């Protein structure tokens, strides 16, 4: 199988996200999402919630619904993450989302995923996404930890300087790319 994934970075604060499930896996997905994008608008629906999810209920951008999932929850939703411990329920939510043209991720079940939530490394404005094509989230996690350790905190200063330099470059797109390539070529030597 070839890796046909197309990486994108979503402005999740502009989306309405639904998480179905309230246990450890849902907590992991919610925590990961909010760590990377703290202003994400998320609704979590479950009959039961992990204590740590309940503790997060103070967040203004988080809505907890302690009840059973119904297809009505998909109204105005942009993205669905399914993380229940009931395989049949997960597949039902997946089918509901697909029928409504909503992207969906069923945790730990790559066959029922339109996208994967890979490892993310953040150093200021620099953000790297790591994917194993759904094969090993553990390896993605280890690679994330590695890059978090080896990438210097000063990268944000470099990004600011490059952004300022970019604004001073005159000419067409090709000239700007050539100038920026020259300015950054020493980074990989």
C-alpha positions in Angstrom: 0.0 0.0 0.0 1.4 3.4 -0.9 1.1 6.5 1.3 -1.6 8.6 -0.4 -2.3 10.9 2.5 -2.3 14.6 1.8 -1.2 16.6 4.9 -3.2 19.7 5.7 -3.3 22.0 8.7 -6.9 22.9 9.7 -8.0 26.1 11.4 -10.1 24.1 13.8 -11.3 27.2 15.7 -13.4 27.9 12.6 -14.9 24.4 12.6 -17.5 22.7 14.7 -16.0 19.4 15.9 -17.9 16.5 17.5 -16.3 13.8 19.6 -18.5 10.8 20.3 -17.3 8.9 23.4 -16.2 10.0 26.8 -13.5 7.5 28.0 -9.7 7.4 27.9 -9.5 7.4 24.1 -11.8 10.3 23.7 -9.8 12.1 26.4 -6.6 11.5 24.4 -8.2 12.8 21.2 -9.7 15.8 22.9 -6.4 16.6 24.7 -4.4 16.3 21.6 -6.8 18.5 19.7 -6.9 21.2 22.3 -3.1 21.1 22.9 -2.5 21.8 19.2 -5.4 24.2 18.7 -6.7 25.5 22.1 -9.6 27.5 20.6 -11.2 24.5 18.8 -15.0 24.4 19.2 -15.7 20.9 20.4 -18.9 19.1 21.5 -18.4 15.8 23.3 -21.3 13.4 23.6 -21.3 10.4 25.8 -23.4 8.7 28.4 -20.3 8.7 30.7 -17.3 10.9 30.9 -13.7 10.3 32.2 -13.0 12.5 35.2 -10.4 14.5 33.2 -12.9 15.3 30.5 -15.3 16.6 33.2 -12.6 18.7 34.6 -12.2 20.4 31.2 -15.8 21.4 31.1 -14.8 24.8 32.4 -13.5 25.7 28.9 -15.8 28.0 27.0 -15.2 26.3 23.7 -16.1 22.8 25.0 -19.6 21.5 25.4 -20.3 18.2 27.1 -23.6 16.4 26.4 -24.1 13.5 28.8 -26.5 11.5 26.7 -26.6 8.9 24.0 -25.4 9.9 20.5 -28.1 10.5 17.8 -27.7 11.6 14.2 -29.1 15.0 15.2 -25.7 15.8 16.7 -24.3 16.0 13.1 -26.2 19.2 12.3 -23.6 22.0 11.7 -20.7 19.7 12.4 -17.6 19.9 10.2 -15.5 17.0 11.6 -16.3 13.9 13.7 -14.0 11.9 16.0 -15.5 8.6 17.2 -13.9 7.1 20.3 -16.4 4.7 22.0 -15.6 1.2 23.2 -18.5 -0.1 21.1 -17.4 -1.2 17.6 -21.0 -1.3 16.2 -21.7 2.2 17.6 -18.5 3.5 16.1 -19.4 2.2 12.7 -22.9 3.6 12.9 -21.6 7.1 13.7 -19.1 6.7 10.8 -21.9 5.8 8.4 -24.0 8.7 9.7 -21.1 11.1 9.2 -20.4 9.8 5.7 -24.1 10.1 4.7 -23.9 13.8 5.8 -20.6 14.4 3.9 -18.7 15.0 7.1 -15.0 13.9 7.6 -14.7 11.3 10.3 -12.0 9.5 12.3 -12.9 6.3 14.2 -10.1 5.9 16.7 -8.0 2.8 16.3 -9.8 1.7 13.2 -8.0 3.0 10.0 -10.6 1.4 7.7 -13.2 3.9 9.1 -11.0 7.0 8.9 -11.0 9.9 6.4 -8.1 11.3 8.3 -5.6 10.4 10.9 -4.6 12.5 13.9 -0.8 12.1 13.7 2.0 13.4 15.9 2.4 17.2 16.0 5.5 19.1 17.0 5.0 22.7 17.8 7.8 25.2 18.3 6.2 28.7 18.3 4.8 29.2 14.8 6.5 26.1 13.4 4.3 23.1 13.3 5.3 19.7 12.0 2.8 16.9 11.3 3.9 13.2 11.6 1.9 10.4 10.1 2.6 6.6 9.9 -0.4 6.1 7.5 -2.4 4.8 10.4 0.1 1.9 11.0 1.8 3.0 14.3 0.6 5.9 16.3 3.2 4.9 18.9 6.0 5.6 16.4 4.5 8.9 15.5 4.4 9.8 19.2 8.1 8.8 19.6 9.1 10.8 16.5 7.2 13.8 17.9 9.1 13.5 21.2 12.4 13.3 19.4 11.7 16.4 17.3 10.4 18.3 20.3 13.8 17.7 22.0 16.1 18.4 19.1 14.5 21.4 17.5 15.7 24.6 19.2 13.3 27.1 20.8 15.0 29.9 18.8 13.2 28.6 15.7 10.5 31.2 16.3 13.1 34.0 16.1 14.3 32.6 12.8 10.8 32.4 11.5 10.2 36.1 12.4 13.4 37.2 10.8 12.6 35.2 7.6 9.2 36.7 7.5 10.6 40.2 7.8 13.1 39.5 5.0 10.4 38.0 2.8 8.5 41.2 3.0 11.5 43.2 1.7 12.1 41.0 -1.4 11.0 42.6 -4.7 10.2 40.9 -7.9 8.0 38.1 -9.1 7.2 34.8 -7.3 10.1 33.0 -8.8 12.6 35.7 -7.7 11.2 35.6 -4.2 11.5 31.8 -4.0 15.1 32.0 -5.3 16.1 34.6 -2.7 14.4 32.7 0.2 16.1 29.5 -0.9 19.5 31.3 -0.9 18.8 32.7 2.6 17.9 29.3 4.0 20.2 26.9 2.2 22.6 26.8 5.1 19.9 25.3 7.4 20.3 21.9 5.8 24.1 21.7 5.5 
